[in-house]
């Protein structure tokens, strides 16, 4: 098993959370909603109810398939669970403009999706 290098730490509610060089959690069990809020705040992002819908959807997807979805499966899952308007890349790009699959997975405490640069 490959070891993940620790690049920095995030202090959340008196706990220290290790992050890898790309800002993903080193230990997925460290995730809490407060960790997501702290990661988002570092980026100047405020998580709204719409963000949380996607983060919750991602965490459920990960529980079911043991992987974080890349963009296409994320769009499909959002459409199936949240309806056609929210299951569009434009909706996800509005919420996570940089790279929806990568940013949302990081905030949801999941590994970087495969096939994401």
The first five atom37 places (N, CA, C, CB, O) and aatype in JSON, in Angstrom:
{
  "aatype": [20, 20, 20, 20, 20, 20, 20, 20, 20, 20, 20, 20, 20, 20, 20, 20, 20, 20, 20, 20, 20, 20, 20, 20, 20, 20, 20, 20, 20, 20, 20, 20, 20, 20, 20, 20, 20, 20, 20, 20, 20, 20, 20, 20, 20, 20, 20, 20, 20, 20, 20, 20, 20, 20, 20, 20, 20, 20, 20, 20, 20, 20, 20, 20, 20, 20, 20, 20, 20, 20, 20, 20, 20, 20, 20, 20, 20, 20, 20, 20, 20, 20, 20, 20, 20, 20, 20, 20, 20, 20, 20, 20, 20, 20, 20, 20, 20, 20, 20, 20, 20, 20, 20, 20, 20, 20, 20, 20, 20, 20, 20, 20, 20, 20, 20, 20, 20],
  "atom_mask": [
    [1, 1, 1, 1, 1],
    [1, 1, 1, 1, 1],
    [1, 1, 1, 1, 1],
    [1, 1, 1, 1, 1],
    [1, 1, 1, 1, 1],
    [1, 1, 1, 1, 1],
    [1, 1, 1, 1, 1],
    [1, 1, 1, 1, 1],
    [1, 1, 1, 1, 1],
    [1, 1, 1, 1, 1],
    [1, 1, 1, 1, 1],
    [1, 1, 1, 1, 1],
    [1, 1, 1, 1, 1],
    [1, 1, 1, 1, 1],
    [1, 1, 1, 1, 1],
    [1, 1, 1, 1, 1],
    [1, 1, 1, 1, 1],
    [1, 1, 1, 1, 1],
    [1, 1, 1, 1, 1],
    [1, 1, 1, 1, 1],
    [1, 1, 1, 1, 1],
    [1, 1, 1, 1, 1],
    [1, 1, 1, 1, 1],
    [1, 1, 1, 1, 1],
    [1, 1, 1, 1, 1],
    [1, 1, 1, 1, 1],
    [1, 1, 1, 1, 1],
    [1, 1, 1, 1, 1],
    [1, 1, 1, 1, 1],
    [1, 1, 1, 1, 1],
    [1, 1, 1, 1, 1],
    [1, 1, 1, 1, 1],
    [1, 1, 1, 1, 1],
    [1, 1, 1, 1, 1],
    [1, 1, 1, 1, 1],
    [1, 1, 1, 1, 1],
    [1, 1, 1, 1, 1],
    [1, 1, 1, 1, 1],
    [1, 1, 1, 1, 1],
    [1, 1, 1, 1, 1],
    [1, 1, 1, 1, 1],
    [1, 1, 1, 1, 1],
    [1, 1, 1, 1, 1],
    [1, 1, 1, 1, 1],
    [1, 1, 1, 1, 1],
    [1, 1, 1, 1, 1],
    [1, 1, 1, 1, 1],
    [1, 1, 1, 1, 1],
    [1, 1, 1, 1, 1],
    [1, 1, 1, 1, 1],
    [1, 1, 1, 1, 1],
    [1, 1, 1, 1, 1],
    [1, 1, 1, 1, 1],
    [1, 1, 1, 1, 1],
    [1, 1, 1, 1, 1],
    [1, 1, 1, 1, 1],
    [1, 1, 1, 1, 1],
    [1, 1, 1, 1, 1],
    [1, 1, 1, 1, 1],
    [1, 1, 1, 1, 1],
    [1, 1, 1, 1, 1],
    [1, 1, 1, 1, 1],
    [1, 1, 1, 1, 1],
    [1, 1, 1, 1, 1],
    [1, 1, 1, 1, 1],
    [1, 1, 1, 1, 1],
    [1, 1, 1, 1, 1],
    [1, 1, 1, 1, 1],
    [1, 1, 1, 1, 1],
    [1, 1, 1, 1, 1],
    [1, 1, 1, 1, 1],
    [1, 1, 1, 1, 1],
    [1, 1, 1, 1, 1],
    [1, 1, 1, 1, 1],
    [1, 1, 1, 1, 1],
    [1, 1, 1, 1, 1],
    [1, 1, 1, 1, 1],
    [1, 1, 1, 1, 1],
    [1, 1, 1, 1, 1],
    [1, 1, 1, 1, 1],
    [1, 1, 1, 1, 1],
    [1, 1, 1, 1, 1],
    [1, 1, 1, 1, 1],
    [1, 1, 1, 1, 1],
    [1, 1, 1, 1, 1],
    [1, 1, 1, 1, 1],
    [1, 1, 1, 1, 1],
    [1, 1, 1, 1, 1],
    [1, 1, 1, 1, 1],
    [1, 1, 1, 1, 1],
    [1, 1, 1, 1, 1],
    [1, 1, 1, 1, 1],
    [1, 1, 1, 1, 1],
    [1, 1, 1, 1, 1],
    [1, 1, 1, 1, 1],
    [1, 1, 1, 1, 1],
    [1, 1, 1, 1, 1],
    [1, 1, 1, 1, 1],
    [1, 1, 1, 1, 1],
    [1, 1, 1, 1, 1],
    [1, 1, 1, 1, 1],
    [1, 1, 1, 1, 1],
    [1, 1, 1, 1, 1],
    [1, 1, 1, 1, 1],
    [1, 1, 1, 1, 1],
    [1, 1, 1, 1, 1],
    [1, 1, 1, 1, 1],
    [1, 1, 1, 1, 1],
    [1, 1, 1, 1, 1],
    [1, 1, 1, 1, 1],
    [1, 1, 1, 1, 1],
    [1, 1, 1, 1, 1],
    [1, 1, 1, 1, 1],
    [1, 1, 1, 1, 1],
    [1, 1, 1, 1, 1],
    [1, 1, 1, 1, 1],
    [1, 1, 1, 1, 1]
  ],
  "atom_positions": [
    [[0.84, -1.18, 0.0], [0.0, 0.0, 0.0], [0.89, 1.24, 0.0], [-0.96, 0.0, 1.21], [1.84, 1.32, 0.77]],
    [[0.57, 2.19, -0.87], [1.38, 3.41, -0.97], [1.1, 4.31, 0.23], [1.08, 4.15, -2.29], [-0.02, 4.37, 0.73]],
    [[2.12, 4.99, 0.66], [1.93, 5.93, 1.75], [1.65, 7.3, 1.17], [3.17, 5.96, 2.68], [2.19, 7.67, 0.13]],
    [[0.81, 8.04, 1.84], [0.47, 9.37, 1.4], [1.3, 10.37, 2.19], [-1.05, 9.65, 1.57], [1.37, 10.3, 3.41]],
    [[1.93, 11.29, 1.47], [2.73, 12.27, 2.18], [1.83, 13.37, 2.74], [3.81, 12.87, 1.24], [0.84, 13.76, 2.13]],
    [[2.22, 13.84, 3.9], [1.47, 14.9, 4.56], [2.12, 16.23, 4.21], [1.42, 14.68, 6.11], [3.31, 16.43, 4.44]],
    [[1.33, 17.13, 3.65], [1.86, 18.42, 3.24], [1.6, 19.49, 4.3], [1.26, 18.85, 1.92], [2.43, 20.37, 4.53]],
    [[0.44, 19.39, 4.94], [0.1, 20.4, 5.95], [-1.02, 19.87, 6.83], [-0.3, 21.74, 5.3], [-1.56, 18.79, 6.61]],
    [[-1.35, 20.67, 7.82], [-2.41, 20.3, 8.76], [-3.44, 21.41, 8.8], [-1.84, 20.04, 10.18], [-3.16, 22.57, 8.52]],
    [[-4.64, 21.02, 9.14], [-5.76, 21.95, 9.29], [-6.26, 21.78, 10.72], [-6.9, 21.68, 8.22], [-6.52, 20.66, 11.16]],
    [[-6.4, 22.88, 11.43], [-6.92, 22.83, 12.8], [-8.42, 23.1, 12.76], [-6.2, 23.85, 13.72], [-8.86, 24.16, 12.31]],
    [[-9.19, 22.12, 13.23], [-10.65, 22.22, 13.21], [-11.18, 21.82, 14.58], [-11.26, 21.32, 12.09], [-11.07, 20.66, 14.98]],
    [[-11.76, 22.76, 15.28], [-12.38, 22.47, 16.56], [-11.45, 21.79, 17.55], [-13.59, 21.61, 16.35], [-11.86, 20.88, 18.26]],
    [[-10.2, 22.21, 17.59], [-9.25, 21.63, 18.53], [-8.62, 20.34, 18.04], [-9.93, 21.38, 19.81], [-7.8, 19.75, 18.75]],
    [[-8.98, 19.89, 16.85], [-8.38, 18.69, 16.26], [-7.46, 19.09, 15.13], [-9.48, 17.71, 15.74], [-7.69, 20.08, 14.44]],
    [[-6.41, 18.32, 14.93], [-5.5, 18.54, 13.82], [-5.78, 17.5, 12.75], [-4.01, 18.48, 14.29], [-5.76, 16.3, 13.02]],
    [[-6.04, 17.97, 11.53], [-6.38, 17.09, 10.41], [-5.26, 17.2, 9.38], [-7.77, 17.48, 9.78], [-4.94, 18.29, 8.91]],
    [[-4.67, 16.06, 9.02], [-3.57, 16.02, 8.05], [-4.11, 16.06, 6.62], [-2.7, 14.75, 8.26], [-5.09, 15.38, 6.3]],
    [[-3.46, 16.87, 5.78], [-3.83, 16.99, 4.37], [-2.64, 16.59, 3.49], [-4.3, 18.43, 4.04], [-1.49, 16.82, 3.85]],
    [[-2.94, 16.01, 2.35], [-1.87, 15.66, 1.41], [-1.48, 16.91, 0.61], [-2.32, 14.5, 0.44], [-2.07, 17.97, 0.82]],
    [[-0.5, 16.81, -0.29], [-0.05, 17.99, -1.03], [-1.14, 18.68, -1.86], [1.07, 17.6, -1.94], [-1.02, 19.87, -2.16]],
    [[-2.2, 17.96, -2.23], [-3.27, 18.57, -3.02], [-4.45, 19.03, -2.16], [-3.76, 17.59, -4.06], [-5.46, 19.51, -2.68]],
    [[-4.33, 18.88, -0.84], [-5.38, 19.34, 0.06], [-6.45, 18.31, 0.38], [-6.03, 20.51, -0.51], [-7.46, 18.65, 0.99]],
    [[-6.23, 17.05, -0.02], [-7.17, 15.98, 0.31], [-6.81, 15.4, 1.68], [-7.16, 14.86, -0.78], [-5.64, 15.44, 2.07]],
    [[-7.78, 14.89, 2.39], [-7.52, 14.3, 3.7], [-6.6, 13.09, 3.58], [-8.83, 13.9, 4.37], [-6.75, 12.27, 2.67]],
    [[-5.66, 12.99, 4.49], [-4.8, 11.82, 4.53], [-5.58, 10.64, 5.1], [-3.52, 12.09, 5.37], [-5.45, 9.52, 4.63]],
    [[-6.4, 10.9, 6.12], [-7.24, 9.87, 6.74], [-8.7, 10.26, 6.51], [-6.91, 9.71, 8.28], [-9.18, 11.23, 7.09]],
    [[-9.4, 9.5, 5.68], [-10.79, 9.83, 5.34], [-11.69, 9.86, 6.57], [-11.32, 8.82, 4.34], [-12.73, 10.52, 6.55]],
    [[-11.31, 9.15, 7.63], [-12.11, 9.14, 8.86], [-12.04, 10.46, 9.62], [-11.66, 8.01, 9.76], [-12.8, 10.67, 10.57]],
    [[-11.14, 11.36, 9.22], [-11.03, 12.67, 9.87], [-12.14, 13.62, 9.43], [-9.68, 13.29, 9.57], [-12.31, 14.69, 10.03]],
    [[-12.89, 13.25, 8.38], [-13.88, 14.17, 7.83], [-15.06, 14.38, 8.78], [-14.38, 13.66, 6.5], [-15.57, 13.44, 9.38]],
    [[-15.47, 15.63, 8.9], [-16.71, 16.03, 9.56], [-17.24, 17.21, 8.77], [-16.48, 16.39, 11.09], [-16.51, 17.79, 7.97]],
    [[-18.5, 17.57, 8.96], [-18.99, 18.78, 8.3], [-18.13, 20.01, 8.65], [-20.45, 19.03, 8.69], [-17.95, 20.9, 7.81]],
    [[-17.61, 20.07, 9.87], [-16.77, 21.2, 10.26], [-15.47, 21.22, 9.45], [-16.45, 21.14, 11.76], [-14.96, 22.29, 9.12]],
    [[-14.94, 20.05, 9.13], [-13.73, 19.98, 8.29], [-14.06, 20.52, 6.89], [-13.19, 18.51, 8.2], [-13.28, 21.28, 6.32]],
    [[-15.21, 20.13, 6.35], [-15.62, 20.64, 5.04], [-15.74, 22.15, 5.06], [-16.96, 20.01, 4.6], [-15.28, 22.83, 4.14]],
    [[-16.35, 22.68, 6.11], [-16.5, 24.14, 6.23], [-15.13, 24.82, 6.32], [-17.34, 24.5, 7.48], [-14.92, 25.87, 5.71]],
    [[-14.2, 24.23, 7.06], [-12.86, 24.81, 7.21], [-12.1, 24.78, 5.88], [-12.06, 24.06, 8.29], [-11.45, 25.76, 5.51]],
    [[-12.19, 23.66, 5.15], [-11.55, 23.58, 3.85], [-12.14, 24.61, 2.89], [-11.7, 22.16, 3.26], [-11.4, 25.27, 2.16]],
    [[-13.45, 24.74, 2.9], [-14.12, 25.71, 2.03], [-13.71, 27.14, 2.41], [-15.65, 25.56, 2.11], [-13.45, 27.96, 1.53]],
    [[-13.65, 27.43, 3.69], [-13.29, 28.77, 4.14], [-11.87, 29.14, 3.7], [-13.4, 28.87, 5.68], [-11.61, 30.29, 3.37]],
    [[-10.97, 28.16, 3.69], [-9.6, 28.42, 3.22], [-9.59, 28.92, 1.78], [-8.75, 27.15, 3.33], [-8.7, 29.66, 1.38]],
    [[-10.58, 28.5, 1.01], [-10.68, 28.89, -0.4], [-11.58, 30.1, -0.59], [-11.21, 27.72, -1.23], [-11.81, 30.53, -1.72]],
    [[-12.08, 30.66, 0.5], [-12.99, 31.79, 0.39], [-14.37, 31.38, -0.09], [-12.42, 32.82, -0.55], [-15.09, 32.18, -0.68]],
    [[-14.74, 30.15, 0.17], [-16.01, 29.59, -0.29], [-16.92, 29.37, 0.91], [-15.79, 28.25, -1.07], [-16.48, 28.86, 1.95]],
    [[-18.18, 29.74, 0.79], [-19.19, 29.46, 1.81], [-20.09, 28.35, 1.27], [-20.02, 30.75, 2.17], [-20.63, 28.47, 0.17]],
    [[-20.23, 27.3, 2.04], [-21.05, 26.17, 1.59], [-22.52, 26.46, 1.83], [-20.63, 24.88, 2.31], [-22.95, 26.72, 2.96]],
    [[-23.29, 26.4, 0.76], [-24.74, 26.61, 0.82], [-25.44, 25.25, 0.84], [-25.23, 27.47, -0.39], [-24.79, 24.21, 0.76]],
    [[-26.75, 25.27, 0.95], [-27.53, 24.03, 0.92], [-27.29, 23.28, -0.4], [-29.04, 24.33, 1.09], [-27.26, 22.05, -0.4]],
    [[-27.11, 24.0, -1.5], [-26.86, 23.35, -2.78], [-25.5, 22.64, -2.79], [-26.93, 24.37, -3.92], [-25.36, 21.55, -3.35]],
    [[-24.5, 23.27, -2.18], [-23.19, 22.61, -2.06], [-23.34, 21.32, -1.24], [-22.15, 23.57, -1.39], [-22.81, 20.27, -1.61]],
    [[-24.06, 21.43, -0.13], [-24.21, 20.26, 0.75], [-24.94, 19.12, 0.06], [-24.95, 20.64, 2.03], [-24.65, 17.96, 0.34]],
    [[-25.89, 19.43, -0.83], [-26.57, 18.37, -1.58], [-25.54, 17.55, -2.37], [-27.63, 18.97, -2.54], [-25.61, 16.32, -2.4]],
    [[-24.6, 18.24, -2.99], [-23.59, 17.56, -3.8], [-22.6, 16.82, -2.9], [-22.84, 18.57, -4.69], [-22.22, 15.69, -3.21]],
    [[-22.19, 17.44, -1.8], [-21.25, 16.77, -0.89], [-21.88, 15.5, -0.32], [-20.82, 17.72, 0.24], [-21.23, 14.46, -0.24]],
    [[-23.13, 15.58, 0.09], [-23.83, 14.4, 0.62], [-23.97, 13.32, -0.45], [-25.22, 14.79, 1.15], [-23.77, 12.13, -0.18]],
    [[-24.3, 13.74, -1.67], [-24.42, 12.8, -2.78], [-23.08, 12.1, -3.03], [-24.89, 13.54, -4.06], [-23.04, 10.89, -3.24]],
    [[-21.99, 12.85, -2.99], [-20.66, 12.27, -3.2], [-20.31, 11.26, -2.1], [-19.61, 13.36, -3.24], [-19.78, 10.19, -2.38]],
    [[-20.62, 11.61, -0.87], [-20.3, 10.7, 0.23], [-21.11, 9.41, 0.11], [-20.57, 11.38, 1.59], [-20.6, 8.33, 0.41]],
    [[-22.36, 9.5, -0.32], [-23.19, 8.32, -0.53], [-22.64, 7.49, -1.7], [-24.66, 8.72, -0.79], [-22.59, 6.26, -1.61]],
    [[-22.25, 8.14, -2.77], [-21.67, 7.47, -3.94], [-20.42, 6.7, -3.49], [-21.31, 8.5, -5.06], [-20.23, 5.55, -3.88]],
    [[-19.59, 7.34, -2.67], [-18.36, 6.7, -2.2], [-18.68, 5.48, -1.32], [-17.5, 7.71, -1.41], [-18.02, 4.44, -1.43]],
    [[-19.67, 5.61, -0.46], [-20.07, 4.47, 0.39], [-20.52, 3.29, -0.47], [-21.21, 4.88, 1.37], [-20.25, 2.13, -0.16]],
    [[-21.21, 3.6, -1.54], [-21.76, 2.55, -2.39], [-20.7, 1.93, -3.31], [-22.9, 3.1, -3.23], [-20.64, 0.7, -3.44]],
    [[-19.87, 2.76, -3.94], [-18.95, 2.26, -4.97], [-17.47, 2.28, -4.57], [-19.11, 3.08, -6.21], [-16.62, 1.82, -5.33]],
    [[-17.16, 2.8, -3.39], [-15.79, 2.88, -2.88], [-14.86, 3.64, -3.81], [-15.25, 1.5, -2.64], [-13.69, 3.29, -3.96]],
    [[-15.4, 4.67, -4.44], [-14.6, 5.56, -5.27], [-15.33, 6.89, -5.41], [-14.32, 4.93, -6.68], [-16.56, 6.95, -5.35]],
    [[-14.57, 7.95, -5.58], [-15.17, 9.26, -5.84], [-15.4, 9.37, -7.34], [-14.26, 10.43, -5.3], [-14.52, 9.03, -8.13]],
    [[-16.58, 9.83, -7.76], [-16.86, 9.87, -9.19], [-16.13, 11.0, -9.9], [-18.35, 10.0, -9.41], [-15.93, 12.08, -9.35]],
    [[-15.74, 10.73, -11.15], [-15.24, 11.77, -12.04], [-16.46, 12.58, -12.5], [-14.43, 11.16, -13.27], [-17.58, 12.31, -12.06]],
    [[-16.27, 13.53, -13.37], [-17.34, 14.47, -13.75], [-18.57, 13.78, -14.34], [-16.81, 15.47, -14.74], [-19.68, 14.06, -13.9]],
    [[-18.4, 12.91, -15.3], [-19.58, 12.29, -15.94], [-20.43, 11.5, -14.97], [-19.13, 11.38, -17.07], [-21.65, 11.7, -14.92]],
    [[-19.84, 10.6, -14.19], [-20.67, 9.88, -13.22], [-21.28, 10.81, -12.17], [-19.85, 8.8, -12.54], [-22.37, 10.54, -11.66]],
    [[-20.58, 11.89, -11.83], [-21.12, 12.86, -10.87], [-22.36, 13.53, -11.44], [-20.06, 13.92, -10.5], [-23.37, 13.66, -10.75]],
    [[-22.3, 13.96, -12.69], [-23.45, 14.6, -13.35], [-24.62, 13.62, -13.4], [-23.07, 15.07, -14.78], [-25.76, 13.99, -13.11]],
    [[-24.33, 12.37, -13.76], [-25.39, 11.36, -13.86], [-26.03, 11.1, -12.49], [-24.83, 10.04, -14.43], [-27.26, 11.06, -12.37]],
    [[-25.2, 10.94, -11.46], [-25.73, 10.7, -10.11], [-26.54, 11.89, -9.62], [-24.58, 10.4, -9.13], [-27.59, 11.7, -8.99]],
    [[-26.08, 13.1, -9.88], [-26.81, 14.3, -9.46], [-28.17, 14.35, -10.16], [-25.99, 15.59, -9.77], [-29.18, 14.69, -9.54]],
    [[-28.2, 14.02, -11.43], [-29.46, 14.02, -12.17], [-30.43, 12.99, -11.63], [-29.21, 13.75, -13.64], [-31.63, 13.26, -11.52]],
    [[-29.92, 11.81, -11.29], [-30.78, 10.75, -10.77], [-31.32, 11.08, -9.39], [-30.01, 9.43, -10.73], [-32.48, 10.81, -9.09]],
    [[-30.5, 11.67, -8.53], [-30.91, 11.91, -7.15], [-31.52, 13.28, -6.91], [-29.73, 11.74, -6.25], [-32.38, 13.44, -6.05]],
    [[-31.08, 14.28, -7.68], [-31.51, 15.66, -7.39], [-32.39, 16.25, -8.48], [-30.32, 16.53, -7.19], [-32.89, 17.37, -8.34]],
    [[-32.56, 15.52, -9.58], [-33.41, 16.01, -10.66], [-32.61, 16.58, -11.82], [-34.36, 17.06, -10.14], [-31.42, 16.87, -11.68]],
    [[-33.26, 16.73, -12.97], [-32.56, 17.12, -14.2], [-31.89, 18.5, -14.14], [-33.53, 17.11, -15.35], [-30.83, 18.69, -14.74]],
    [[-32.47, 19.44, -13.43], [-31.85, 20.78, -13.37], [-30.53, 20.77, -12.62], [-32.8, 21.76, -12.71], [-29.6, 21.5, -12.97]],
    [[-30.45, 19.94, -11.58], [-29.21, 19.88, -10.79], [-28.25, 18.84, -11.33], [-29.54, 19.58, -9.32], [-27.09, 18.77, -10.91]],
    [[-28.73, 18.03, -12.24], [-27.89, 17.02, -12.86], [-27.31, 17.5, -14.17], [-28.67, 15.75, -13.08], [-27.31, 16.79, -15.18]],
    [[-26.84, 18.72, -14.15], [-26.23, 19.32, -15.34], [-24.85, 19.85, -14.98], [-27.13, 20.47, -15.92], [-24.63, 20.34, -13.87]],
    [[-23.92, 19.74, -15.92], [-22.57, 20.24, -15.65], [-22.58, 21.72, -15.32], [-21.65, 19.98, -16.83], [-21.77, 22.18, -14.51]],
    [[-23.47, 22.48, -15.94], [-23.52, 23.93, -15.67], [-23.84, 24.21, -14.2], [-24.57, 24.61, -16.57], [-23.26, 25.12, -13.6]],
    [[-24.74, 23.45, -13.63], [-25.08, 23.61, -12.21], [-23.85, 23.31, -11.35], [-26.27, 22.68, -11.82], [-23.54, 24.07, -10.43]],
    [[-23.17, 22.22, -11.64], [-21.99, 21.83, -10.86], [-20.86, 22.83, -11.04], [-21.52, 20.44, -11.25], [-20.13, 23.12, -10.09]],
    [[-20.7, 23.36, -12.25], [-19.65, 24.36, -12.51], [-19.95, 25.67, -11.76], [-19.53, 24.63, -14.02], [-19.03, 26.37, -11.35]],
    [[-21.22, 25.99, -11.59], [-21.58, 27.19, -10.84], [-21.21, 27.02, -9.37], [-23.1, 27.49, -10.99], [-20.76, 27.97, -8.72]],
    [[-21.41, 25.82, -8.83], [-21.11, 25.57, -7.43], [-19.61, 25.41, -7.17], [-21.83, 24.33, -6.97], [-19.08, 25.92, -6.18]],
    [[-18.94, 24.72, -8.07], [-17.51, 24.42, -7.91], [-16.8, 24.76, -9.22], [-17.28, 22.9, -7.53], [-16.43, 23.86, -9.97]],
    [[-16.6, 26.05, -9.5], [-16.13, 26.48, -10.82], [-14.78, 25.91, -11.26], [-16.05, 27.95, -10.85], [-14.55, 25.74, -12.46]],
    [[-13.9, 25.64, -10.34], [-12.56, 25.21, -10.73], [-12.58, 23.83, -11.38], [-11.64, 25.2, -9.52], [-12.03, 23.65, -12.47]],
    [[-13.18, 22.87, -10.73], [-13.28, 21.49, -11.23], [-14.24, 20.77, -10.3], [-11.86, 20.77, -11.28], [-13.83, 20.28, -9.24]],
    [[-15.51, 20.7, -10.67], [-16.53, 20.17, -9.75], [-16.19, 18.83, -9.11], [-17.8, 20.03, -10.47], [-16.33, 18.69, -7.89]],
    [[-15.77, 17.86, -9.88], [-15.52, 16.53, -9.32], [-14.38, 16.57, -8.3], [-15.19, 15.52, -10.44], [-14.48, 15.96, -7.23]],
    [[-13.3, 17.26, -8.62], [-12.14, 17.32, -7.72], [-12.42, 18.14, -6.47], [-10.95, 17.9, -8.45], [-12.18, 17.69, -5.35]],
    [[-12.94, 19.34, -6.66], [-13.16, 20.24, -5.52], [-14.21, 19.65, -4.58], [-13.6, 21.64, -5.99], [-14.02, 19.62, -3.37]],
    [[-15.32, 19.18, -5.13], [-16.39, 18.63, -4.3], [-15.91, 17.38, -3.56], [-17.62, 18.3, -5.16], [-16.25, 17.2, -2.39]],
    [[-15.13, 16.53, -4.22], [-14.61, 15.33, -3.55], [-13.7, 15.73, -2.39], [-13.84, 14.44, -4.55], [-13.77, 15.13, -1.31]],
    [[-12.85, 16.73, -2.6], [-11.95, 17.17, -1.53], [-12.74, 17.7, -0.35], [-10.97, 18.24, -2.04], [-12.46, 17.37, 0.8]],
    [[-13.74, 18.54, -0.63], [-14.56, 19.1, 0.45], [-15.4, 18.02, 1.14], [-15.48, 20.19, -0.09], [-15.71, 18.14, 2.33]],
    [[-15.76, 16.97, 0.41], [-16.54, 15.87, 0.98], [-15.66, 14.88, 1.73], [-17.32, 15.14, -0.12], [-16.15, 13.89, 2.27]],
    [[-14.36, 15.14, 1.75], [-13.45, 14.27, 2.49], [-13.12, 12.98, 1.79], [-14.02, 13.95, 3.82], [-12.78, 11.98, 2.43]],
    [[-13.22, 12.99, 0.46], [-12.99, 11.78, -0.33], [-11.66, 11.87, -1.08], [-14.14, 11.54, -1.31], [-11.1, 12.96, -1.2]],
    [[-11.16, 10.75, -1.58], [-9.94, 10.79, -2.38], [-10.19, 11.52, -3.7], [-9.4, 9.36, -2.64], [-11.34, 11.7, -4.13]],
    [[-9.11, 11.94, -4.33], [-9.22, 12.56, -5.64], [-9.83, 11.56, -6.62], [-7.83, 13.06, -6.15], [-9.4, 10.41, -6.67]],
    [[-10.83, 11.99, -7.4], [-11.43, 11.07, -8.36], [-10.4, 10.6, -9.39], [-12.62, 11.74, -9.07], [-9.51, 11.36, -9.77]],
    [[-10.52, 9.36, -9.81], [-9.63, 8.87, -10.87], [-10.01, 9.59, -12.15], [-9.73, 7.31, -11.05], [-11.14, 10.05, -12.31]],
    [[-9.08, 9.7, -13.05], [-9.26, 10.39, -14.35], [-9.47, 11.89, -14.21], [-10.44, 9.8, -15.08], [-9.94, 12.53, -15.15]],
    [[-9.12, 12.46, -13.08], [-9.17, 13.91, -12.92], [-7.74, 14.41, -12.83], [-10.0, 14.32, -11.64], [-6.94, 13.91, -12.04]],
    [[-7.42, 15.39, -13.63], [-6.06, 15.93, -13.62], [-5.85, 16.87, -12.45], [-5.76, 16.65, -14.92], [-4.77, 17.42, -12.29]]
  ]
}
